[in-house]
Amino acid sequence: MYPKFSSLEPEKKENIINAAIKEFARSGYDRASTNEIVKEANIAKGSLFSYFHSKKELYVFLLNYIVEFIDKIYDELDWNETDIFQRLKEIAVIKFKIYRKFPRAFDFLKALAQENAPEVKSEIDNRMKKAVLDNGSARIYRNIDVTKFRDDIDIQKAINIIHWTALSFAEQQSNNINSYEDSDVEQLREWDNYLDLMKRCFYKKEENA
């Protein structure tokens, strides 16, 4: 759909994507400046508009791009792994790889919830809400081996607690850093500690051996 952009060298494409994601995440759609994007990407403004004919077209491209990247999280997941805590560890590692390649992707995703620009609001609702927000949790927790949970607890409530902890941890980390660009391996280790603690709380003793 964007032949001139698709034909660019991978590094140049990544620079443009990162520059655009950074500006839209920081400023929102209406206030985002294409001048800032081309400056950050180190390209001519005319080049940007030869790849994308308008700011909206660039934004819609990014929406689709982020959807595909979020889907990639699930595509790379080992669905044969039915341990809920191991699965959440794998998801964290896959996300970390995305942070490293496209540091602002999740900043952009987070900003979508606050984006109310009429020109792109329907695009966000149609493409992102259904593709990512509505289906994400259900996909993460499907095919989980519930026999590992203790017999004396409500399994659904335990899964809810695990899910809420994951959301809260992500929110805490996003508040403690300026951007997901600042993420490092230490945060993965910290998340592993939380998962191990919940595993000891919710799993049968033999599963913790």
C-alpha positions in Angstrom: 0.0 0.0 0.0 3.0 2.3 0.6 5.4 1.1 -2.2 8.0 3.9 -1.9 8.2 3.5 1.9 8.3 -0.3 1.7 11.2 -0.1 -0.7 13.4 1.8 1.7 16.3 0.2 3.6 15.1 -1.4 6.9 17.2 1.0 9.0 15.8 4.1 7.3 12.2 2.7 7.7 12.8 2.1 11.4 14.1 5.6 11.9 11.0 7.1 10.3 8.6 4.9 12.2 10.4 5.6 15.5 10.4 9.3 14.8 6.7 9.4 14.0 5.7 7.2 16.9 7.7 9.4 19.3 6.1 12.6 18.0 2.5 11.3 18.0 3.0 9.7 21.5 4.4 12.9 22.9 2.2 15.5 21.3 -1.0 13.7 20.2 -2.4 13.7 16.7 -3.5 17.4 16.4 -0.4 18.9 17.9 2.1 16.5 16.3 4.5 18.2 14.0 5.7 16.6 10.8 8.6 19.1 11.0 9.7 17.4 14.2 9.3 14.0 12.6 11.5 14.7 9.6 14.0 16.4 11.9 14.2 13.4 14.2 14.3 11.0 11.2 16.9 13.1 9.4 15.0 13.2 6.2 13.6 15.9 3.9 9.9 16.9 4.5 9.2 16.3 0.9 10.5 12.7 1.3 8.0 12.0 4.1 5.1 13.2 2.0 6.2 11.1 -0.9 5.9 8.1 1.3 2.6 9.2 3.0 0.4 11.8 1.4 -0.9 13.3 4.7 -0.3 13.3 8.4 -3.5 11.2 8.8 -2.2 8.7 6.3 1.0 8.4 8.3 -1.0 8.0 11.5 -3.2 5.3 10.1 -0.1 3.5 8.9 1.3 3.5 12.4 -2.0 2.3 13.8 -1.9 -0.7 11.5 1.8 -1.2 12.2 1.3 -1.3 16.0 -1.6 -3.8 15.6 0.6 -6.1 13.7 3.3 -5.8 16.3 1.0 -6.6 19.1 -0.3 -9.6 17.2 3.3 -10.6 16.8 3.5 -11.0 20.6 0.9 -13.7 20.4 2.3 -15.3 17.2 5.7 -15.8 18.8 4.2 -17.3 22.0 4.5 -21.0 22.6 0.8 -21.9 23.0 1.8 -25.4 24.0 3.1 -23.9 27.2 0.1 -24.1 29.5 1.7 -22.8 32.7 0.2 -19.3 33.3 3.3 -17.9 34.9 5.7 -19.3 32.3 3.5 -17.8 29.6 3.5 -14.4 31.2 7.3 -14.6 31.4 7.5 -15.4 27.7 5.2 -12.5 26.9 7.4 -10.1 28.9 10.5 -11.2 27.0 8.7 -10.8 23.6 7.6 -7.3 24.6 11.1 -6.4 25.7 12.4 -7.3 22.2 9.8 -4.9 20.7 10.9 -2.2 23.2 14.5 -2.6 21.9 13.6 -2.4 18.2 10.8 0.2 18.5 11.2 1.9 21.9 8.2 4.2 21.6 5.7 1.6 20.3 4.0 1.1 23.7 4.2 4.8 24.5 2.2 5.3 21.3 -0.2 2.5 22.3 -0.7 4.0 25.7 -1.4 7.5 24.2 -4.2 6.0 22.0 -6.5 5.8 25.1 -6.3 9.6 25.4 -6.5 10.5 21.7 -9.8 12.3 20.9 -8.9 14.0 17.6 -12.0 13.6 15.4 -10.0 13.0 12.3 -8.5 9.8 13.7 -10.8 8.8 16.5 -12.9 6.4 14.4 -9.7 4.8 13.1 -8.5 4.1 16.6 -11.8 2.7 17.7 -12.1 0.4 14.7 -8.6 -0.8 14.4 -7.1 -0.8 17.9 -9.9 -1.3 20.4 -11.2 -4.5 18.8 -7.8 -5.9 17.5 -5.8 -5.3 20.7 -7.7 -4.2 23.8 -10.8 -6.4 23.6 -9.0 -9.6 22.6 -5.7 -9.3 24.3 -6.5 -10.7 27.7 -8.6 -13.6 26.4 -5.8 -14.7 24.2 -3.2 -14.5 26.9 -5.1 -16.7 29.3 -6.5 -19.3 26.9 -5.6 -23.0 27.3 -4.2 -22.5 30.8 -3.6 -25.7 32.9 -5.8 -24.9 35.8 -5.0 -28.2 37.5 -1.8 -26.6 38.9 -3.8 -24.3 41.1 -4.5 -25.1 44.7 -7.8 -26.9 45.3 -8.9 -24.5 48.1 -9.0 -21.3 46.0 -11.3 -19.8 43.4 -9.2 -20.3 40.2 -11.0 -17.5 38.3 -10.4 -15.0 41.1 -6.7 -16.1 41.3 -6.4 -15.5 37.5 -8.0 -12.1 38.0 -5.5 -11.2 40.7 -2.6 -12.3 38.4 -4.1 -10.2 35.5 -4.6 -7.1 37.8 -1.0 -7.5 39.1 0.3 -7.6 35.5 -1.6 -4.4 34.6 -0.6 -2.7 37.8 3.0 -3.6 37.4 3.0 -2.2 33.8 1.4 1.0 35.0 3.8 1.4 37.8 6.8 0.9 35.5 5.4 3.4 33.0 5.0 6.0 35.8 8.6 5.4 37.0 10.3 6.0 33.7 10.0 8.7 31.1 9.4 6.3 28.3 9.4 2.6 27.5 12.6 3.5 25.8 14.2 3.5 29.2 13.2 -0.1 29.9 16.0 -2.5 30.8 16.6 -6.1 31.8 16.2 -5.2 35.5 12.5 -4.7 35.0 12.2 -8.2 33.5 13.9 -9.6 36.6 11.5 -7.7 38.9 8.5 -9.0 37.0 9.9 -12.5 37.4 10.0 -12.0 41.1 6.3 -11.1 41.2 5.4 -14.1 39.1 7.4 -16.4 41.3 5.7 -15.0 44.4 2.2 -15.5 42.9 3.1 -19.0 41.8 4.0 -19.9 45.4 0.7 -18.4 46.6 -1.6 -20.0 44.0 -0.1 -23.3 42.9 0.0 -26.6 44.7 3.2 -27.3 46.6 4.4 -30.0 44.2 4.2 -27.4 41.3 6.6 -25.2 43.2 9.2 -27.9 43.7 
